[in-house]
Amino acid sequence: MIKTPKIKFYDKGFISKYDNYTSVQILSAGTSVFNLKIYDNRICRDTFKCQSLKSFNKEFLDKSYEDNFIKKLFDNEDKEITHRDKKNNILIKIKKD
């Protein structure tokens, strides 16, 4: 689940880790609806648009977040992760099978 003022998904997906990036793919009814490739210094969306982690945070989360926040979140090995930011109206829940 990803709920921010600009992104809203409550679906299943895949997190795949590769040598130089982490891939996040969210599916709805078996169709890919959101794809991210998260590198150490940039993030690329399925529209082939890449941007710095800082600009991604500013656009989709909040400028106060650490640059590598989203990478650390998806690279976390915990089975359940919940990030709740009431001030900025952000909720991210990750449950791994």
Short mmCIF file of the C-alpha atoms (twelve columns), coordinates in Angstrom:
data_MODEL
# 
_entry.id   MODEL 
# 
loop_
_atom_site.group_PDB 
_atom_site.id 
_atom_site.type_symbol 
_atom_site.label_atom_id 
_atom_site.label_alt_id 
_atom_site.label_comp_id 
_atom_site.label_asym_id 
_atom_site.label_seq_id 
_atom_site.Cartn_x 
_atom_site.Cartn_y 
_atom_site.Cartn_z 
_atom_site.pdbx_PDB_model_num 
ATOM 1  C CA . MET A 1  0.000  0.000   0.000   1 
ATOM 2  C CA . ILE A 2  1.311  3.418   -0.985  1 
ATOM 3  C CA . LYS A 3  -0.840 6.404   -0.172  1 
ATOM 4  C CA . THR A 4  0.497  9.912   -0.625  1 
ATOM 5  C CA . PRO A 5  -1.181 13.057  -1.912  1 
ATOM 6  C CA . LYS A 6  -0.008 12.120  -5.458  1 
ATOM 7  C CA . ILE A 7  0.230  8.286   -5.405  1 
ATOM 8  C CA . LYS A 8  -2.453 5.833   -4.287  1 
ATOM 9  C CA . PHE A 9  -2.022 2.076   -4.710  1 
ATOM 10 C CA . TYR A 10 -3.371 -0.771  -2.607  1 
ATOM 11 C CA . ASP A 11 -2.365 -3.789  -4.622  1 
ATOM 12 C CA . LYS A 12 0.079  -6.683  -4.772  1 
ATOM 13 C CA . GLY A 13 3.474  -6.389  -6.326  1 
ATOM 14 C CA . PHE A 14 7.073  -7.472  -6.481  1 
ATOM 15 C CA . ILE A 15 10.259 -6.101  -4.986  1 
ATOM 16 C CA . SER A 16 13.342 -7.395  -6.782  1 
ATOM 17 C CA . LYS A 17 16.891 -6.550  -5.766  1 
ATOM 18 C CA . TYR A 18 19.690 -6.445  -8.310  1 
ATOM 19 C CA . ASP A 19 23.365 -5.501  -8.028  1 
ATOM 20 C CA . ASN A 20 22.882 -1.803  -8.773  1 
ATOM 21 C CA . TYR A 21 19.152 -1.127  -8.245  1 
ATOM 22 C CA . THR A 22 15.918 -2.245  -6.602  1 
ATOM 23 C CA . SER A 23 12.853 -2.797  -8.773  1 
ATOM 24 C CA . VAL A 24 9.341  -2.213  -7.427  1 
ATOM 25 C CA . GLN A 25 6.419  -3.366  -9.563  1 
ATOM 26 C CA . ILE A 26 2.796  -2.966  -8.460  1 
ATOM 27 C CA . LEU A 27 0.095  -5.031  -10.147 1 
ATOM 28 C CA . SER A 28 -3.671 -4.567  -10.285 1 
ATOM 29 C CA . ALA A 29 -5.786 -7.409  -11.659 1 
ATOM 30 C CA . GLY A 30 -2.605 -8.993  -13.029 1 
ATOM 31 C CA . THR A 31 -1.581 -5.886  -14.958 1 
ATOM 32 C CA . SER A 32 1.448  -3.784  -14.095 1 
ATOM 33 C CA . VAL A 33 0.253  -0.333  -13.026 1 
ATOM 34 C CA . PHE A 34 3.361  1.171   -11.425 1 
ATOM 35 C CA . ASN A 35 7.064  0.432   -11.877 1 
ATOM 36 C CA . LEU A 36 10.081 1.944   -10.188 1 
ATOM 37 C CA . LYS A 37 13.777 1.271   -10.553 1 
ATOM 38 C CA . ILE A 38 15.517 2.712   -7.507  1 
ATOM 39 C CA . TYR A 39 19.254 3.335   -7.828  1 
ATOM 40 C CA . ASP A 40 21.599 4.854   -5.238  1 
ATOM 41 C CA . ASN A 41 21.332 8.323   -6.793  1 
ATOM 42 C CA . ARG A 42 18.154 8.320   -8.910  1 
ATOM 43 C CA . ILE A 43 14.777 6.717   -9.379  1 
ATOM 44 C CA . CYS A 44 13.205 5.805   -12.717 1 
ATOM 45 C CA . ARG A 45 9.483  5.347   -13.280 1 
ATOM 46 C CA . ASP A 46 7.839  3.205   -15.936 1 
ATOM 47 C CA . THR A 47 7.419  6.290   -18.098 1 
ATOM 48 C CA . PHE A 48 11.224 6.138   -18.557 1 
ATOM 49 C CA . LYS A 49 11.458 9.370   -16.616 1 
ATOM 50 C CA . CYS A 50 14.363 9.381   -14.184 1 
ATOM 51 C CA . GLN A 51 14.888 11.920  -11.452 1 
ATOM 52 C CA . SER A 52 17.050 12.366  -8.414  1 
ATOM 53 C CA . LEU A 53 15.874 10.773  -5.196  1 
ATOM 54 C CA . LYS A 54 15.614 14.245  -3.716  1 
ATOM 55 C CA . SER A 55 13.284 15.502  -6.462  1 
ATOM 56 C CA . PHE A 56 11.188 12.309  -6.195  1 
ATOM 57 C CA . ASN A 57 10.742 12.933  -2.471  1 
ATOM 58 C CA . LYS A 58 9.799  16.557  -3.092  1 
ATOM 59 C CA . GLU A 59 7.258  15.597  -5.778  1 
ATOM 60 C CA . PHE A 60 5.691  12.480  -4.214  1 
ATOM 61 C CA . LEU A 61 6.534  12.470  -0.502  1 
ATOM 62 C CA . ASP A 62 7.913  15.574  1.180   1 
ATOM 63 C CA . LYS A 63 11.118 17.563  0.764   1 
ATOM 64 C CA . SER A 64 12.010 16.867  4.408   1 
ATOM 65 C CA . TYR A 65 12.664 13.168  3.701   1 
ATOM 66 C CA . GLU A 66 16.232 11.895  3.429   1 
ATOM 67 C CA . ASP A 67 17.330 11.466  -0.186  1 
ATOM 68 C CA . ASN A 68 17.699 7.689   0.166   1 
ATOM 69 C CA . PHE A 69 14.472 7.194   2.183   1 
ATOM 70 C CA . ILE A 70 12.553 5.284   -0.499  1 
ATOM 71 C CA . LYS A 71 15.540 3.052   -1.328  1 
ATOM 72 C CA . LYS A 72 16.085 2.189   2.333   1 
ATOM 73 C CA . LEU A 73 12.374 1.479   2.732   1 
ATOM 74 C CA . PHE A 74 12.198 -1.043  -0.126  1 
ATOM 75 C CA . ASP A 75 15.620 -2.547  0.649   1 
ATOM 76 C CA . ASN A 76 14.547 -3.261  4.237   1 
ATOM 77 C CA . GLU A 77 14.524 -7.025  4.902   1 
ATOM 78 C CA . ASP A 78 11.678 -6.956  7.480   1 
ATOM 79 C CA . LYS A 79 8.536  -8.927  6.588   1 
ATOM 80 C CA . GLU A 80 6.211  -6.048  7.498   1 
ATOM 81 C CA . ILE A 81 7.061  -2.380  7.167   1 
ATOM 82 C CA . THR A 82 4.771  0.507   8.003   1 
ATOM 83 C CA . HIS A 83 5.693  4.138   7.503   1 
ATOM 84 C CA . ARG A 84 3.066  6.581   8.702   1 
ATOM 85 C CA . ASP A 85 3.529  10.327  8.373   1 
ATOM 86 C CA . LYS A 86 0.337  12.054  9.486   1 
ATOM 87 C CA . LYS A 87 1.777  15.529  8.992   1 
ATOM 88 C CA . ASN A 88 2.293  14.939  5.259   1 
ATOM 89 C CA . ASN A 89 -0.612 12.472  4.807   1 
ATOM 90 C CA . ILE A 90 1.659  9.584   3.791   1 
ATOM 91 C CA . LEU A 91 1.123  5.912   4.550   1 
ATOM 92 C CA . ILE A 92 3.300  3.152   3.121   1 
ATOM 93 C CA . LYS A 93 2.747  -0.463  4.146   1 
ATOM 94 C CA . ILE A 94 4.775  -3.335  2.798   1 
ATOM 95 C CA . LYS A 95 3.970  -6.972  3.609   1 
ATOM 96 C CA . LYS A 96 6.316  -9.581  2.197   1 
ATOM 97 C CA . ASP A 97 5.330  -13.205 1.645   1 
# 
